[in-house]
Amino acid sequence: MQDQDPINPLGARYPRIAKDPIAGVASPNLTDYAATRAAFSWEAARRRLQGLP
């Protein structure tokens, strides 16, 4: 039996998958905290949730 790499035992059979690190960066959900906070109202939140189970 061949010696296998203990860290990557399948490395000899499958090529490494190269990924673009910039393409995988997600944008933040909350980009402007102050504006979001100023525009928030509990009444609007209740209206958006109305009708949900």
Beta strands, then each sheet from edge to edge (+ up, - down):
end
